């Protein structure tokens, strides 16, 4: 069902808004509307615009949280000003330590980069600083792809003016250093470049062999890591003595900044004198919560409120909040997928829960497979909170029930006696029952459409819509005639049939002018040519009759899948050799798993299609606005 809502107008002194949110509004679920949307035509009202003076302190508090145990709680309470001062003072105390930490972090970064540069050349057992003393020989470190290195080796072997020393290699690259005379440097650099030799600059401060320098860098790295840990401990010890204060301050500022967004929805009055500004809040609440909130605020002289019922005079559209028993809540998933009901519209959750699971059971009737769906769905719903699993569990109950009626247990059609019928033994009866079942559901959907029309006070829709009273009379009479024919009874007289079908159908064709006449409008017919109106009405009438027929015939699939299930399981039993008396149980188990998974998925989709296209489209609009509580938005 749709929760009954009330619109609250809450006003009070501008500076008191945070207290009101903390003391009252945070206790309840309230859906705020933008007050300026309704009040923007008033000259003395403006948006509630205010700078967050505590944003900086809040951000610095977030930095301090890295030193705190977030699971700890405190009973200490502080004001926002006190919280700001606490955070800023602690942050100043830690600023020196933080500066040292940044310096250490930068040194760690530089050392790691330095180590990466020389790592490929650790096998070069030579002090690189001595290479720089060469006056007639130039050198260059770098890397080359393996496939190009083999070509380079041949060139170096044949050229007396260069030498390449390999330092390291992997599957892709070879790292090394080449030497050339100073007089041949330019041309040989071009040759190495042609082999795609990538130059690598070795640090200028490398005075030892790469291996020794690398080991010394590791020692320096470990020393800086210890220094960083020491500074971290120093920071923790610095704030440990004020932990309770910091926790209270962070909680206060966090709560304040979260509540600060309330100003987006509020408006402010602008009185003639500069003082005395008042805030204005509009919010929807469940009627029972609104009553509790009013009792809480009754003795608060700083707050004024007005309660308003949803109605035509309310500018804001009421949001929709569904409230159903626990067993129906999973089926809200299908309702939300189509669209929430409008506030005055009927909640179709119960209808979906009954019809969806019933049709699923008819199409997938098997005691064993249904029991697996029931148990598996119930466990997933309980532990994983999957709404779809909850739907599957309830559908499994109906699968078990119809499995008993069909006498089917894991495909063994003779294991238990059928209490009703075996679908594959009377195919025509199965299909005709499915069509009759579909016709009954369509009639129920028409009745629900009439209920929604009364709720919406749309009497034209109630009387003249194809799913209204006229459509119900026309379609219902045809269904009655079909039942009389199938049971061997005489049909009504031709004149009665023409009148019972023709008059309601004519009302459906003329629903627009009849609705205008009912509403006492001056122009009964819409603008344009009356000839074209009647032509369009005739085409629409043909479409209405066609939709009645196709919607009814669509329910053949309910019986068809009942037959399909029996047929597929029959194939599994044949493949397993059941008729020979020594069945292959592995084939039976595998076949049951495949049929349950594949057919269960297809049946679930087909039933949902019937819900949406054959029934929902007749009575349900799904144009509701979701109820979103302010405290949920903040998270």
Number of C-alpha atoms within 10 A of each C-alpha: 16 20 17 20 22 20 24 20 16 17 23 20 17 18 12 14 23 17 12 18 15 13 12 14 15 14 12 16 19 23 21 22 20 19 24 21 13 14 15 13 10 10 9 12 20 18 20 19 11 9 7 11 12 16 16 13 22 24 14 16 25 15 13 20 13 10 17 16 10 9 5 9 11 12 9 11 15 17 12 20 13 15 24 24 14 20 25 16 11 18 18 11 13 18 13 12 16 16 11 15 19 13 13 17 14 12 15 19 13 13 17 14 11 16 19 11 14 19 14 18 22 16 14 17 13 13 16 18 14 11 12 12 9 11 9 9 16 17 17 17 20 18 23 22 18 16 13 15 19 11 11 19 13 10 14 14 12 10 10 9 15 19 16 17 12 16 19 16 16 9 8 10 15 20 23 22 18 18 17 21 16 14 12 13 17 11 11 17 14 12 14 16 13 11 15 14 21 14 16 15 10 16 12 9 9 16 13 16 18 23 18 15 18 21 12 13 16 15 12 15 19 13 13 17 15 12 15 19 13 13 17 16 12 14 20 17 13 16 19 14 10 12 18 18 22 24 24 21 27 26 19 21 26 20 16 20 16 14 19 18 14 18 19 16 18 25 26 23 20 16 12 9 7 7 10 14 16 19 24 26 22 23 25 29 25 19 16 12 16 21 13 12 16 17 11 12 16 12 9 11 8 12 15 15 16 11 16 14 15 18 11 8 8 12 10 18 15 26 24 26 22 18 15 17 9 8 12 20 17 23 24 23 16 21 18 14 9 15 16 27 26 22 25 19 24 19 24 21 23 17 15 21 20 15 16 21 22 21 28 28 25 24 29 30 31 31 25 20 24 29 22 17 25 23 17 17 22 22 16 17 19 13 8 10 13 15 21 16 22 25 26 25 25 27 28 31 23 26 29 26 20 26 29 21 20 25 23 25 20 23 27 17 18 10 11 15 14 16 12 11 16 20 22 18 10 11 14 12 14 20 22 16 15 25 21 18 17 24 21 15 18 24 20 18 23 27 19 22 28 24 17 21 22 16 15 15 12 14 17 21 23 25 22 24 27 28 29 27 22 25 25 23 19 25 25 19 16 15 16 13 17 15 14 14 12 10 9 9 11 9 14 13 8 9 9 11 15 11 12 18 19 13 14 23 23 16 20 26 24 19 20 19 17 18 22 16 15 12 13 10 11 8 10 15 17 11 8 8 9 11 9 10 16 13 11 13 18 15 12 14 18 12 12 18 15 12 14 18 13 12 18 20 17 16 25 19 20 27 24 17 22 27 21 18 22 22 15 16 21 16 13 20 22 15 15 20 16 16 10 8 8 9 15 13 13 10 16 22 13 12 21 20 14 13 18 21 13 11 18 20 11 13 21 18 13 18 20 18 14 21 19 16 12 22 22 22 15 22 24 22 16 21 14 19 16 18 19 16 17 19 16 10 10 13 6
